[in-house]
Structure formats: structure tokens, C-alpha cells
Amino acid sequence: MLRMILLMTRGIILDPRSRRWTMFVLIVAALLMVFAGSTFLTPVINTPWTFIGYWGACAWITFAALLLAVWDIIMVRVAARQHRRALEKQIREEKPDDHA
């Protein structure tokens, strides 16, 4: 079971499309939790432990989306740097010698 969770997590982290889809789902879930907790769930989460648990879960989901977004920014920058280096190498190889 743990192995399956680790493989799924690795797949989400490494694949840009699934990573961005997961960020979207997490943000929507957090927004729905904020809306529900602020409106019709207010009487349900009136005890201190349910209040802390509910808003802690909402914060945890938001923090997970934030970490995925930071990871996505890092991965986009790494890919851009690799692409730029490949283009620079290609330009250097195609450039005629000015010394001859």
C-alpha cells in the first residue's frame, strides 16, 4: 500500500500535466472548504477541536497546493535552462568560424 502511494506521488510530482491538475483540484477543494466553513458548516465546527481540525485540514490542503506550485516553478525554470543551453550549443555548432 505504501509503495503504491509513493509511486502515485512520484508520478504526480514528475508529470507536469498531472501536477497542475492536482494543484487545481487542491485549490478548488480549499476554496470549497473555506466557503462551507464560513457559511453553512459554522454550527457544526463550533467546538474547539472540530474548529482546529477543520481549518487545519483546509490549511494543509492549501499548503500542499502551494508546495506543488513552488515545485512546478522550479521544474519550469530547470526545463527552460536546459532548453536555453541546448539552443546555445546548437548555435555554437552552426556558427561558421570567423578565424579562417
GIHUCOR-V454769 format. One record per residue. SS is DSSP state (2 for helix, 1 for strand, 0 for the rest). PHI is phi as a letter, one per 40 degrees, with the letter a starting at -180 (NA if undefined). NEAR is the number of other C-alpha atoms within 8 Angstrom. Layout:
ss: (SS;SS)
phi: (PHI;PHI)
near: (NEAR;NEAR)
//
This chain:
ss: (0;2;2;2;2;2;2;2;2;2;2;2;2;2;0;2;2;2;2;2;2;2;2;2;2;2;2;2;2;2;2;2;2;2;2;2;2;2;0;0;0;0;0;0;0;0;0;2;2;2;2;2;2;2;2;2;2;2;2;2;2;2;2;2;2;2;2;2;2;2;2;2;2;2;2;2;2;2;2;2;2;2;2;2;2;2;2;2;2;2;2;2;2;2;0;0;0;0;0;0)
phi: (NA;c;c;c;c;c;c;c;c;c;c;c;c;c;c;c;c;c;c;c;c;c;c;c;c;c;c;c;c;c;c;c;c;c;c;c;c;c;b;c;c;d;c;c;b;c;c;d;c;c;c;c;c;c;c;c;c;c;c;c;c;c;c;c;c;c;c;c;c;c;c;c;c;c;c;c;c;c;c;c;c;c;c;c;c;c;c;c;c;c;c;c;c;c;c;c;c;c;c;c)
near: (4;5;6;7;8;8;8;8;8;8;9;11;10;7;8;9;6;10;13;10;8;10;11;8;8;12;11;8;9;12;8;8;9;9;8;10;11;8;7;7;9;10;6;6;11;8;7;7;6;9;10;8;8;10;8;8;8;11;9;8;12;11;8;9;12;8;8;11;10;8;8;11;8;8;8;8;8;8;8;8;8;8;8;8;8;8;8;8;8;8;8;7;6;6;6;4;5;4;3;3)
//
